Amino acid sequence: MLEIKDYIDKNSVTMENELRNYLTKTVYPSNIDRISFVHSLGVTVCPYCNRNYINSSEEKTSAQFDHFINKSSYPILSVSFYNLVPVCSSCNHAKKMENFSYSPYDDSVTTDQLIKFSFDLVGPNYLNNTKDIKVKLKLGVSRKLQSNIDNLKLQELYQLHSDNVQELLIKKEIYTDEYQDQLWSEFRDLFGSRENLQRAITANYSNPEEYGKRPLSKMMADISKELGIIKDA
């Protein structure tokens, strides 16, 4: 004779699976306009790596949707907009079922508090040879982010962008404070603000609120500030 406990356990599992299937296969796909969702967030670059565009046109989006907290373990969260993060295919594939430390929707800690980019010169010919430049990711307020960096292999991937750091090293020699002052004096009306002048020099955004507009903005801003090409407001 089937024990009452076994009966309850068996039916609980059945009900749990039925709920999971209903949420993930019925409710989730039919209620999300992927393009409108991405447009509403105003994000055009993957928030996990800040390396790849996740552009959306009127008819198609290149973004994939990561369930920040995996939907297999927590199916009820599969239909929560706050658990859906539009990311690039590389990050979505790398993250898989891993749970990350910080969600891009968490505004209690800023990106600048979590991580800083820097670099090392490991050879004398760095202005001509990008192999003489090593990009570094330095953790800020929490070591928990290390697992995220390891899972996405960001330390290795950012070495591919040592040429961008090399360009900044060259620009440091060209755009001295005096030269920037001269450009600002002559083209004030064209630039409109010092921030726009700095964006023209570095070819990227330096405001943390705009890191999601262009790939590598975080790295370029951090290293530009370290070199003194741009100044903190």
C-alpha positions as CSV (number, residue, x, y, z in Angstrom):
1,M,0.0,0.0,0.0
2,L,1.3,3.4,-1.0
3,E,2.3,5.5,2.1
4,I,0.5,8.9,2.4
5,K,3.9,10.7,2.5
6,D,5.0,8.9,-0.7
7,Y,1.7,9.9,-2.4
8,I,2.1,13.5,-1.4
9,D,5.8,13.6,-2.5
10,K,5.0,12.0,-5.8
11,N,2.1,14.3,-6.6
12,S,4.1,17.4,-5.4
13,V,6.8,16.6,-8.0
14,T,4.2,16.1,-10.7
15,M,2.5,19.4,-9.8
16,E,6.0,21.1,-9.7
17,N,6.8,19.8,-13.1
18,E,3.5,20.8,-14.5
19,L,3.9,24.3,-13.1
20,R,7.4,24.6,-14.5
21,N,6.2,23.5,-18.0
22,Y,3.3,25.8,-17.9
23,L,5.4,28.8,-16.9
24,T,8.4,28.2,-19.2
25,K,6.6,26.9,-22.2
26,T,3.3,28.7,-22.2
27,V,3.3,31.9,-20.2
28,Y,6.9,33.0,-20.9
29,P,7.0,32.9,-24.7
30,S,3.6,34.3,-25.3
31,N,3.8,37.4,-23.2
32,I,7.1,39.0,-24.0
33,D,7.6,41.3,-27.0
34,R,11.4,40.9,-27.2
35,I,12.1,43.9,-29.4
36,S,9.9,46.3,-27.3
37,F,11.5,45.0,-24.1
38,V,15.0,45.7,-25.3
39,H,14.0,49.1,-26.7
40,S,12.4,50.0,-23.4
41,L,15.7,49.4,-21.5
42,G,17.7,51.6,-23.9
43,V,20.6,49.2,-23.8
44,T,22.6,48.6,-27.0
45,V,25.6,46.8,-25.5
46,C,25.8,43.6,-23.5
47,P,25.7,44.5,-19.8
48,Y,27.7,41.4,-18.8
49,C,30.8,42.0,-20.9
50,N,30.4,45.5,-22.3
51,R,32.1,44.2,-25.4
52,N,29.3,43.3,-27.9
53,Y,26.4,45.1,-29.4
54,I,22.9,43.7,-28.8
55,N,21.2,46.0,-31.3
56,S,17.5,45.9,-32.1
57,S,15.8,47.0,-35.3
58,E,12.1,47.4,-35.8
59,E,11.8,43.7,-36.8
60,K,14.7,41.9,-35.1
61,T,16.9,41.9,-32.0
62,S,20.4,40.3,-31.7
63,A,20.0,40.1,-28.0
64,Q,19.5,36.9,-26.2
65,F,17.6,36.7,-22.9
66,D,19.4,35.4,-19.8
67,H,17.5,34.4,-16.8
68,F,19.7,35.9,-14.1
69,I,18.3,33.4,-11.6
70,N,18.0,30.2,-13.6
71,K,14.4,29.3,-14.6
72,S,14.9,25.5,-14.1
73,S,15.4,26.0,-10.3
74,Y,13.0,28.9,-10.0
75,P,10.4,28.6,-12.7
76,I,8.2,31.3,-11.3
77,L,11.0,33.8,-12.0
78,S,11.0,32.8,-15.7
79,V,8.1,35.3,-16.3
80,S,9.6,38.2,-14.2
81,F,11.0,41.1,-16.3
82,Y,13.4,41.8,-13.5
83,N,15.0,38.4,-14.0
84,L,15.4,38.8,-17.8
85,V,18.7,40.4,-18.9
86,P,19.3,41.0,-22.6
87,V,22.8,39.9,-23.3
88,C,25.1,38.9,-26.2
89,S,25.1,35.2,-27.4
90,S,28.7,34.7,-26.1
91,C,27.8,35.7,-22.5
92,N,24.5,33.8,-22.6
93,H,26.4,30.7,-23.7
94,A,29.2,31.1,-21.2
95,K,26.9,31.8,-18.2
96,K,24.5,28.9,-18.8
97,M,23.0,27.9,-15.5
98,E,25.5,29.8,-13.3
99,N,24.2,32.3,-10.7
100,F,25.9,35.6,-10.8
101,S,26.7,37.9,-7.9
102,Y,25.2,41.2,-9.2
103,S,22.3,41.8,-11.6
104,P,22.5,44.7,-14.0
105,Y,19.2,45.9,-12.5
106,D,20.8,46.2,-9.1
107,D,21.6,49.9,-8.7
108,S,22.6,49.7,-5.0
109,V,26.3,49.4,-6.2
110,T,27.7,51.2,-9.2
111,T,29.8,49.6,-11.9
112,D,32.7,51.8,-10.9
113,Q,32.5,50.4,-7.3
114,L,32.5,46.8,-8.6
115,I,35.4,46.8,-11.1
116,K,38.2,48.9,-12.5
117,F,40.2,48.4,-15.7
118,S,43.9,49.1,-15.7
119,F,46.9,47.9,-17.7
120,D,50.5,46.8,-17.4
121,L,53.4,47.5,-19.8
122,V,55.2,44.2,-20.0
123,G,57.7,45.2,-22.7
124,P,59.5,48.3,-24.0
125,N,57.9,48.4,-27.5
126,Y,54.3,48.9,-26.3
127,L,53.6,51.8,-28.8
128,N,54.3,49.4,-31.7
129,N,53.5,46.0,-30.3
130,T,50.2,45.3,-28.5
131,K,51.7,42.1,-27.0
132,D,53.7,44.4,-24.7
133,I,50.4,45.6,-23.1
134,K,48.4,43.6,-20.6
135,V,44.8,44.6,-19.8
136,K,43.9,44.2,-16.1
137,L,40.5,43.9,-14.4
138,K,40.7,44.9,-10.7
139,L,37.9,44.1,-8.3
140,G,36.3,46.8,-6.2
141,V,34.0,46.4,-3.2
142,S,33.4,42.7,-3.5
143,R,35.4,39.6,-4.4
144,K,32.1,37.9,-5.4
145,L,32.4,39.4,-8.9
146,Q,35.5,37.2,-9.5
147,S,33.3,34.2,-10.2
148,N,31.4,36.2,-12.8
149,I,34.7,37.3,-14.5
150,D,35.9,33.7,-14.4
151,N,32.7,32.2,-15.9
152,L,32.6,34.7,-18.7
153,K,36.4,34.5,-19.2
154,L,36.6,38.3,-19.3
155,Q,40.2,38.5,-18.2
156,E,41.3,36.6,-21.3
157,L,38.8,38.2,-23.7
158,Y,39.9,41.7,-22.8
159,Q,43.4,41.0,-23.8
160,L,42.0,41.1,-27.4
161,H,41.5,44.8,-26.9
162,S,45.1,45.8,-26.0
163,D,45.1,47.7,-29.3
164,N,42.5,50.1,-27.9
165,V,44.8,50.7,-24.9
166,Q,47.7,51.3,-27.2
167,E,45.7,54.0,-29.0
168,L,45.0,55.7,-25.7
169,L,48.7,55.6,-24.8
170,I,49.4,57.4,-28.1
171,K,46.5,59.9,-27.5
172,K,48.0,60.7,-24.1
173,E,51.1,62.0,-25.9
174,I,49.0,64.1,-28.4
175,Y,46.1,65.4,-26.3
176,T,47.9,67.2,-23.5
177,D,46.0,69.4,-21.1
178,E,47.2,72.5,-23.1
179,Y,46.0,71.0,-26.4
180,Q,42.6,70.1,-24.9
181,D,42.2,73.6,-23.6
182,Q,43.1,75.0,-27.0
183,L,40.5,72.7,-28.7
184,W,37.9,73.7,-26.1
185,S,38.6,77.4,-26.6
186,E,38.4,77.2,-30.4
187,F,35.5,74.7,-30.8
188,R,33.4,75.3,-27.7
189,D,30.2,75.7,-29.7
190,L,30.9,72.6,-31.6
191,F,31.5,70.3,-28.6
192,G,29.0,72.0,-26.3
193,S,30.7,70.4,-23.2
194,R,34.0,69.2,-22.0
195,E,32.5,65.7,-21.8
196,N,31.8,65.8,-25.5
197,L,35.3,66.9,-26.3
198,Q,36.7,64.0,-24.3
199,R,34.3,61.6,-26.1
200,A,35.6,62.8,-29.4
201,I,39.2,62.2,-28.2
202,T,38.7,58.7,-26.8
203,A,35.9,57.7,-29.3
204,N,33.9,56.4,-26.3
205,Y,31.6,57.4,-23.4
206,S,33.0,58.4,-20.0
207,N,29.8,58.7,-18.1
208,P,28.9,55.5,-16.2
209,E,25.2,56.0,-17.1
210,E,26.2,55.8,-20.8
211,Y,28.5,52.7,-20.7
212,G,25.6,50.7,-22.2
213,K,25.7,52.8,-25.4
214,R,29.0,51.7,-26.9
215,P,31.3,48.6,-26.5
216,L,34.3,48.9,-24.3
217,S,33.1,52.2,-22.7
218,K,34.0,51.1,-19.2
219,M,37.5,50.0,-20.1
220,M,38.2,53.1,-22.2
221,A,36.9,55.4,-19.5
222,D,38.9,53.8,-16.7
223,I,42.1,53.8,-18.6
224,S,41.6,57.3,-20.0
225,K,41.2,58.6,-16.5
226,E,44.2,56.7,-15.3
227,L,46.3,58.3,-18.1
228,G,44.8,61.7,-17.4
229,I,43.3,62.0,-20.9
230,I,40.0,62.7,-19.3
231,K,39.2,64.1,-15.9
232,D,36.5,63.0,-13.4
233,A,33.7,65.5,-13.2
